[in-house]
């Protein structure tokens, strides 16, 4: 992870599944250890995600407007071409349209923008 520095990852602790080759193997990792490892991985990833998102501050991005923001009914939510969530003020008529947005703030899980 330190070498590649992904934009984001989808990570989960391992769960056994009946019918898989690993189901009957010994040497199981304790649930507490699985959770500790997952938290360490996600904490490191959050650091890299925030760094990459901060690099976008001040940039202009084309956003596909998908709907209303989960954070505020006064804001819209859309995504960049690289699938990052951007929340910004806008009118409902913009749903389904591409808009140019300046990124003004970066967070771990989203960006804040203003329509240009």
N, C-alpha and C positions, 0 to 999 in steps of 0.2 A: 504494500500500500504506500509506503514512503517513497518508493521509486516511481510508481505510476501516478499517484495522486488523482484518483477518480473524481469526477464531478459529484457523483453520488453512487450509493450501492443499495441494493435491497438485501438485507441480511436477516437471518433467522437462526435460532439455535436448532441443532440437529434433533430430529424426532424420528424414532424408529417407525418403519412402515412394514406391516405384515406382508410377506410375499417378496421382500427384497433380499438380496444376498447378504446384506449387513444385519438382517433381523436376528439371526441366531449366533452372531459372533460374540465372543467374550471381550473383556477389556473395556467395558462401558465407562464413559465419562459421567461423573455425578452431575445431577441437574444444577446444583449450585455452581459448579465449575463451568458448565455450559453457559450459564447466565453471566458469570464474571467475564468470560472470554468475549461474549457477545457485546456486553457493555463497553469493554475496552476497545473492541473493533469499532463500534458505533461512535464512541467518543473521539477516536482518532479521525474517523471519516467526517464527523461534524466540523472538526478543525479545518480540514482540507476543503470541504464544501463552502464554508464561510469565506475562506481565502479566495476561492475561485469566484464566488458571488461578489465579493468586494471589488475584484478586478473589473467587474461590469459597471460599477458606479460611474456615472457620467456618460456612459455609452448610449447610443440610440439603438433600439431594438424594434423589429417588427413583431407585433403580438397578435395572435389569433384570439379574439375575445370569446371566451367559453361560457361565461355566466356571471352571477353575482358572487362576490367574495364571501368566504366563510367568516371572515373577520368583521365585516361591516356591510350592512345592506345598502350603504351609500356608495360602495365601491364595486368595480367590476374586477373580474379575474380572467387572465388569459395566460398563454404560454409562449415562450420564445421558441425558435426553431430547434433549440437544444432541449426543449421540454421543461424549462424552468418556469415556475409559477411567478407571475407578476400581478400585483394588486394595484389599482389606480382608480381615480375618480373618472366617471364617464356616464354617459346616458345609455339606457337599455337598448336604444336603437342600434348600438354598435355590436350587439351580440351576433356572432358568426362572421364578423368582418375583421380584416387586418388593419391595425392601427400602429402608427409610429409612436413609441413611448421612450422617454428618457429615463434611465434608471437612476434614482436618487438615493436609495438606501438598500443595503444588502443585509439579509438575515440568513440563518442556517437553512431554513426550509422555503424561503420565498424572497422575492425582490419587491421593492416599492418603486412605482414609476409615476410619471406625469405625461399626459398626452402632449405631443409636440404640435 
